[in-house]
Amino acid sequence: MKPLRPQLRGLIFKLGLFYVLLSLPCLVLVESALLIYEFEDFMGAIDAGALLRASEHGARDLAEVWPSAAQDEARGLSTWTGAWVLRLQRPRGELVRDESFMLEELALDPIAAAVMAPDGRVLAKSPAQATWQLELPRAGDAEFRAALAGGAAQSLSGADSPYRIRRVLTPVRDAGGTVRGLLLVELRLPLPWHRFLLDLSLEWPIVLGYLLVFGVASSLFLATWVTRRLGRVAKAATAWSRGDFANLIADPSRDELGRLSALLDAMALELKALMRSRAQLATLAERQRLARDLHDTVKQKAFALNLQLATARRQLGTPAGAERLAQAERLSQQIQQELVQMLDELKTTDALPLPERLRARAEDWAQISGVALTLDLDASVPPLAPAHEDALLRVLDEALANVLRHSGARRALVRLAMEGDALAFEIADDGRGARSDARPGMGLSNMRERALSLPAGQFEFTSSADRGTRVSLRFSATGASAS
């Protein structure tokens, strides 16, 4: 059971359960609302006289067929009654044409009818095996006598809860006006909420099946498109917490999770560059601290020792002793010179990463020249050998100097980027390009030589009057990386 616990607390289970719990009441609510609205509309038509008109029409039809049914009165009247009830119940039947399907929605036997003799006997009834008993009027009731005396259908009393009951009694008269019998029709429909909550119909298995399919499909979708991708994000975040920024999410999708993954990948690269810069700056700060400490202590003491040795050599009269002191003085001077060299090396700023050194050089140039500068420097460029970094700095200085001296450009671009295993470096401007017949100068030759001195180095120089000048070089970053 332990391996299942993370899954049961996971996003798939929670969202799947949420969808099922949300869908079920929504389906019940929507179906109930539609059913109640259609039920009230149907009952409104019934109360407006639809059942009375249908009963009068049926009584006239029965009066026409009564003589032919008299030979076998019970069988003939039963056949006609059953057929008439079916006509009333069928969709678009004789009762309410647009809402007759409500009858089948709410009850198995919504309508029952009976043909009664003037003395109150039941001559025929349909359906014969109904789920409820037809409420027959008695011959002595006032409603029964009124129907016999009148010529139109009479509405009888009926209950409204938990069923809506409408009863109509109509006299059946022949062509001479003689009452042959009475046609009783009763409409009995349960209230929608009663049917929906208490009756089990075929719709419930369908609803449950739909919810099951919907929940499984939602879980598969979440597992394929959401949680698996979130798992890659979590894996990458775990690697980043250990300082391993090489493990990127690399989600190619363009949806919200894809855009979030792309932002996180960019953040990881920036954090990698920031951590590298911080480490290098910390190293530089430590070197400068050591330089200050050596300058303030060891260097000063070495200088004082040298002075003391010189004084002692001048005061000592013996040649042998003076020679020994002179050797000690020379040794002290060598120690002092080596300290100066060590201090110069410790104070150097070359510990900054190459993109930052290029940025500093280019921004200083832009401030002096006034040319609008665009920098596109990839912070993920690995450290290069000092000679190779120096070559790129010299190419940058020469190219920017040419922009300032010859092009008259308004904008310039400096770009450094990784392209697979290669490193691309580019300086471009929008100024006046060199003429096609112009001979290359020493600066261009120097840039070409420096580029070709790099591992697998390639150099390209393009210039035109309408597109400006572009200096680009490309070389192997693996071969140029610092060991």
C-alpha positions in Angstrom: 0.0 0.0 0.0 2.9 2.4 0.6 3.7 2.9 -3.2 0.1 4.0 -3.8 0.0 6.7 -1.1 1.9 9.4 -3.1 -0.4 8.7 -6.1 -3.6 9.0 -4.0 -2.3 12.3 -2.7 -1.1 13.4 -6.2 -2.5 15.8 -8.7 -4.1 13.1 -10.9 -6.2 11.7 -8.1 -7.3 15.0 -6.7 -8.2 16.5 -10.1 -9.9 13.3 -11.2 -12.0 13.2 -8.0 -12.7 16.9 -8.4 -14.0 16.4 -11.9 -16.3 13.5 -10.9 -17.6 15.3 -7.8 -18.2 18.4 -9.9 -19.8 16.7 -12.9 -22.3 14.6 -11.0 -24.1 17.5 -9.3 -23.8 19.6 -12.5 -25.5 16.9 -14.6 -28.2 16.4 -12.0 -28.8 20.1 -11.7 -28.9 20.6 -15.5 -31.2 17.7 -16.1 -33.4 18.6 -13.2 -33.8 22.2 -14.4 -34.6 21.1 -18.0 -37.0 18.5 -16.8 -38.8 20.9 -14.4 -39.1 23.6 -17.1 -40.5 21.1 -19.7 -42.8 19.6 -17.1 -44.3 23.0 -16.1 -44.7 23.9 -19.8 -46.5 20.6 -20.5 -48.8 21.0 -17.5 -49.5 24.6 -18.5 -50.8 23.3 -21.9 -52.9 20.6 -20.1 -54.4 23.2 -17.8 -55.1 25.4 -20.8 -57.6 22.8 -22.2 -55.4 20.4 -24.1 -56.8 17.3 -22.2 -60.4 18.6 -22.6 -60.0 19.0 -26.3 -58.3 15.6 -26.7 -61.1 14.0 -24.7 -63.9 15.6 -26.8 -62.2 14.6 -30.0 -61.9 11.0 -28.7 -65.6 11.0 -27.7 -66.6 12.0 -31.2 -64.4 9.3 -32.7 -65.8 6.7 -30.3 -69.4 7.7 -31.2 -68.6 7.0 -34.8 -67.2 3.5 -34.2 -69.6 2.5 -31.4 -72.2 0.8 -33.7 -69.6 -1.4 -35.3 -68.3 -2.3 -31.9 -71.7 -3.2 -30.6 -71.5 -6.7 -32.0 -68.6 -7.5 -29.6 -68.9 -4.5 -27.4 -66.3 -5.4 -24.7 -63.6 -6.4 -27.2 -64.2 -3.6 -29.6 -64.3 -0.9 -26.9 -61.1 -2.3 -25.3 -59.3 -2.2 -28.6 -60.4 1.3 -29.4 -59.5 2.5 -25.9 -56.0 1.0 -26.0 -55.3 2.5 -29.4 -56.6 5.9 -28.3 -54.4 6.0 -25.2 -51.4 5.1 -27.3 -52.2 8.0 -29.7 -52.3 10.4 -26.7 -49.0 9.2 -25.3 -46.9 9.0 -28.4 -44.6 12.0 -29.3 -46.4 14.6 -31.4 -49.6 12.9 -30.6 -53.1 14.2 -30.1 -52.5 15.6 -26.6 -49.7 18.2 -26.7 -47.7 18.0 -29.9 -44.4 19.6 -28.8 -44.1 18.3 -25.2 -45.7 14.8 -25.4 -42.2 13.2 -24.9 -42.6 14.3 -21.2 -45.1 11.5 -20.7 -42.5 8.8 -21.4 -39.8 10.7 -19.4 -41.8 10.8 -16.2 -43.9 7.6 -16.0 -44.4 4.2 -17.6 -48.2 4.6 -17.7 -48.9 8.3 -17.7 -52.4 8.1 -19.1 -55.3 5.7 -18.5 -58.8 5.7 -20.0 -62.1 3.9 -19.5 -65.4 3.7 -21.3 -68.3 3.7 -18.9 -72.0 3.0 -19.3 -74.6 5.6 -18.3 -75.3 3.5 -15.2 -71.7 3.6 -14.1 -70.5 0.2 -15.3 -67.0 0.0 -16.8 -67.3 -1.3 -20.4 -63.6 -1.1 -21.3 -60.3 0.1 -19.6 -56.8 0.7 -20.9 -54.1 -0.1 -20.0 -55.5 -3.3 -18.4 -52.4 -3.8 -16.2 -51.5 -0.3 -15.3 -49.0 0.6 -12.5 -51.7 2.5 -10.8 -55.5 2.2 -10.4 -57.8 4.4 -12.4 -60.0 6.5 -10.1 -63.5 5.9 -11.4 -66.4 8.3 -10.6 -69.5 6.9 -9.1 -72.9 7.0 -10.9 -74.5 9.0 -8.1 -71.8 11.7 -8.0 -72.6 15.2 -9.0 -69.8 15.3 -11.5 -71.1 12.1 -13.1 -74.6 13.4 -13.4 -73.3 16.8 -14.7 -71.4 15.0 -17.5 -74.4 13.0 -18.5 -76.6 16.1 -18.6 -74.0 18.3 -20.4 -72.7 18.1 -23.9 -69.0 18.9 -23.3 -66.1 17.4 -21.4 -66.0 18.0 -17.6 -62.9 18.4 -15.5 -63.0 16.2 -12.4 -61.1 16.9 -9.2 -57.6 15.5 -8.8 -54.6 15.7 -6.4 -51.4 17.6 -7.0 -48.9 15.9 -4.7 -46.9 13.8 -5.0 -48.5 13.4 -8.5 -50.1 15.9 -10.8 -53.5 14.3 -11.7 -55.9 15.6 -14.3 -59.2 13.8 -14.9 -61.8 14.5 -17.6 -65.2 12.9 -18.1 -66.8 13.3 -21.6 -70.2 12.1 -22.7 -70.3 10.0 -25.9 -73.4 10.9 -27.9 -74.6 9.3 -31.2 -75.9 11.3 -34.1 -79.3 11.6 -32.5 -77.9 13.1 -29.3 -78.4 10.0 -27.2 -75.7 9.3 -24.6 -74.2 5.9 -25.4 -71.6 6.1 -22.6 -69.0 8.2 -20.9 -65.3 8.5 -21.8 -63.0 8.9 -18.8 -59.3 9.9 -19.2 -56.9 10.4 -16.3 -53.4 11.9 -16.6 -51.2 11.0 -13.7 -47.6 12.3 -13.6 -45.1 12.3 -10.7 -43.4 15.6 -9.8 -40.0 15.8 -11.5 -38.1 15.8 -8.2 -40.0 12.8 -7.0 -39.2 10.9 -10.2 -35.6 12.0 -10.3 -34.7 11.2 -6.7 -36.9 8.1 -6.0 -37.2 6.4 -9.4 -34.3 4.4 -10.9 -34.2 4.7 -14.6 -31.8 3.8 -17.4 -30.3 7.3 -17.2 -28.5 6.6 -14.0 -26.2 3.9 -15.4 -25.5 6.1 -18.4 -24.6 9.0 -16.1 -22.3 6.9 -14.0 -20.7 5.4 -17.1 -20.1 8.8 -18.4 -18.5 9.9 -15.2 -16.3 6.8 -15.1 -15.1 7.4 -18.7 -14.7 11.1 -18.0 -12.6 10.5 -14.9 -10.4 7.9 -16.6 -9.8 10.1 -19.6 -9.1 13.1 -17.4 -6.6 11.0 -15.4 -4.8 9.8 -18.6 -4.7 13.3 -19.9 -3.3 14.7 -16.7 -0.7 11.9 -16.5 0.4 12.4 -20.1 0.3 16.2 -20.4 0.5 17.6 -16.9 2.0 15.5 -14.2 4.8 14.0 -16.4 5.9 17.4 -17.4 5.7 18.6 -13.8 7.8 15.7 -12.9 10.5 16.9 -15.3 10.3 20.3 -13.7 10.7 18.8 -10.2 13.7 16.7 -11.4 15.4 19.7 -12.9 14.7 21.8 -9.8 16.3 19.0 -7.6 19.4 19.1 -9.8 19.6 22.9 -9.6 19.4 22.7 -5.8 22.6 20.6 -6.0 24.3 23.2 -8.2 23.9 21.1 -11.4 22.5 23.5 -14.0 23.2 21.2 -17.0 19.9 19.4 -16.4 17.3 21.6 -18.1 13.6 20.9 -18.5 13.6 21.4 -22.3 9.8 21.4 -22.8 9.0 22.1 -26.4 5.3 22.8 -25.9 3.9 26.3 -26.3 1.2 26.1 -23.6 1.4 27.7 -20.2 3.6 24.9 -18.8 5.9 25.1 -21.8 6.3 28.8 -21.4 6.9 28.4 -17.6 9.5 25.7 -18.4 11.3 28.0 -20.8 11.4 30.7 -18.2 12.8 28.3 -15.6 15.4 27.1 -18.1 16.5 30.7 -18.8 16.5 31.3 -15.0 18.8 28.3 -14.5 21.2 29.5 -17.1 21.3 32.9 -15.5 21.8 31.4 -12.1 24.6 29.3 -13.5 26.3 32.4 -14.9 25.6 34.3 -11.7 27.1 31.6 -9.5 30.2 31.4 -11.8 30.6 35.2 -11.6 30.1 35.2 -7.9 32.7 32.5 -7.5 35.1 34.3 -9.7 34.4 37.6 -7.9 35.0 35.9 -4.6 38.3 34.5 -5.9 39.2 38.0 -7.1 38.3 39.6 -3.8 40.3 37.0 -1.9 43.3 37.5 -4.1 43.1 41.3 -3.6 42.9 40.8 0.1 46.0 38.6 0.1 47.7 41.2 -2.1 46.8 43.9 0.5 48.0 41.8 3.3 51.3 40.9 1.6 51.8 44.5 0.6 51.2 45.8 4.1 53.3 43.2 5.9 55.8 41.0 4.0 56.7 43.6 1.4 57.3 46.3 3.9 59.4 44.0 6.1 61.4 42.8 3.1 62.1 46.5 2.2 63.1 47.3 5.8 65.4 44.2 5.8 67.0 45.4 2.6 67.7 48.8 4.1 69.2 47.2 7.2 71.5 45.0 5.2 72.7 48.0 3.1 73.5 50.0 6.3 75.3 47.1 7.8 77.4 46.6 4.7 78.5 50.2 4.7 79.4 50.1 8.4 81.3 46.8 8.2 84.9 47.3 7.4 86.1 43.8 6.4 85.9 42.8 2.7 84.7 39.3 3.5 81.9 40.5 5.7 80.9 43.1 3.2 80.7 40.5 0.5 78.4 38.3 2.6 76.2 41.2 3.4 76.1 42.2 -0.3 74.9 38.7 -1.2 72.2 38.9 1.5 71.2 42.3 0.1 70.9 41.0 -3.4 68.8 38.1 -2.1 66.5 40.5 -0.2 66.1 42.5 -3.4 65.1 39.4 -5.3 62.6 38.5 -2.7 61.1 42.0 -2.9 60.9 41.9 -6.7 59.2 38.5 -6.6 56.7 39.9 -4.1 56.0 42.8 -6.4 55.3 40.4 -9.3 53.1 38.3 -7.1 51.1 41.3 -6.0 50.6 42.4 -9.6 49.3 39.0 -10.5 47.0 38.9 -7.5 45.6 42.4 -8.3 44.8 41.6 -12.0 41.1 41.7 -13.0 41.3 38.9 -15.6 39.5 36.6 -13.2 36.2 38.0 -14.6 34.4 35.8 -17.1 34.9 36.5 -20.7 31.4 37.8 -21.4 31.8 40.4 -18.6 35.2 41.5 -19.9 33.8 41.9 -23.4 30.8 43.8 -21.9 33.1 46.2 -20.0 35.3 46.9 -23.1 32.3 47.4 -25.4 30.4 49.7 -22.9 33.5 51.8 -22.4 33.8 52.2 -26.2 30.1 53.1 -26.5 30.4 55.7 -23.8 33.4 57.3 -25.6 32.0 57.0 -29.2 28.3 57.8 -28.5 27.3 54.9 -30.8 24.2 53.0 -29.8 25.4 49.6 -28.7 23.5 46.3 -28.6 25.1 43.5 -26.6 24.1 39.8 -27.0 26.6 38.0 -24.8 25.8 34.4 -23.8 26.6 34.0 -20.1 26.9 30.2 -20.5 30.1 30.5 -22.5 32.7 28.3 -20.8 36.0 29.8 -19.6 38.6 29.8 -22.4 42.4 29.6 -22.3 43.9 33.0 -21.5 45.5 33.3 -24.9 42.2 32.6 -26.7 40.3 35.1 -24.5 43.0 37.7 -25.2 42.6 37.1 -28.9 38.9 37.8 -28.7 39.5 41.0 -26.8 42.0 42.2 -29.3 39.6 41.4 -32.2 36.9 43.4 -30.4 39.2 46.4 -29.8 40.3 46.4 -33.4 36.8 46.0 -34.9 35.2 48.7 -32.7 38.1 51.0 -33.5 37.4 50.6 -37.2 33.7 51.3 -36.6 34.6 54.6 -34.9 37.3 55.6 -37.4 35.8 54.6 -40.7 32.0 53.7 -40.7 30.2 56.7 -39.2 27.7 54.1 -37.8 24.8 55.0 -35.5 24.3 51.5 -34.2 26.6 48.6 -33.5 26.1 45.0 -32.3 28.5 42.7 -30.3 27.3 39.1 -30.1 28.9 36.1 -28.4 26.9 32.8 -28.4 27.3 29.1 -28.2 26.2 27.2 -31.4 26.5 23.6 -30.6 30.1 22.8 -29.8 31.3 26.0 -31.5 31.5 29.6 -30.3 30.4 32.4 -32.6 31.7 36.0 -32.1 30.4 38.9 -34.2 30.8 42.7 -34.4 28.5 44.5 -36.9 27.5 48.1 -37.6 25.1 50.0 -39.9 27.6 52.5 -41.2 29.4 53.0 -44.5 31.0 49.8 -45.7 34.4 49.5 -47.4 34.6 49.9 -51.1 34.9 46.7 -53.1 38.3 47.8 -54.5 39.7 48.8 -51.2 42.8 46.9 -50.0 42.7 45.3 -46.6 44.7 47.1 -43.9 46.9 45.8 -41.2 44.0 45.8 -38.6 41.9 43.4 -40.8 44.9 41.2 -41.3 45.6 41.1 -37.6 42.0 40.2 -36.8 42.1 37.4 -39.4 45.4 36.0 -38.0 44.0 36.0 -34.5 40.9 34.3 -35.6 42.7 31.6 -37.5 45.0 31.0 -34.5 42.0 29.7 -32.5 41.1 26.0 -32.6 39.3 25.3 -35.9 39.0 29.0 -36.3 37.1 30.6 -39.2 37.0 34.3 -40.1 34.6 36.2 -42.2 34.5 39.9 -43.2 31.6 41.3 -45.1 31.1 45.0 -46.0 28.7 46.9 -48.3 27.6 50.5 -48.6 24.0 49.8 -47.7 24.4 47.1 -45.1 27.4 48.2 -43.1 30.2 46.0 -42.0 30.2 42.6 -40.2 33.2 40.9 -38.7 32.5 37.3 -37.5 34.6 34.4 -36.4 33.8 30.9 -35.3 35.9 28.3 -33.5 35.8 25.2 -31.5 34.8 25.9 -27.9 36.0 22.5 -26.7 39.5 23.1 -28.0 39.6 26.6 -26.7 38.3 25.8 -23.2 40.6 26.4 -20.3 41.9 23.2 -18.7 
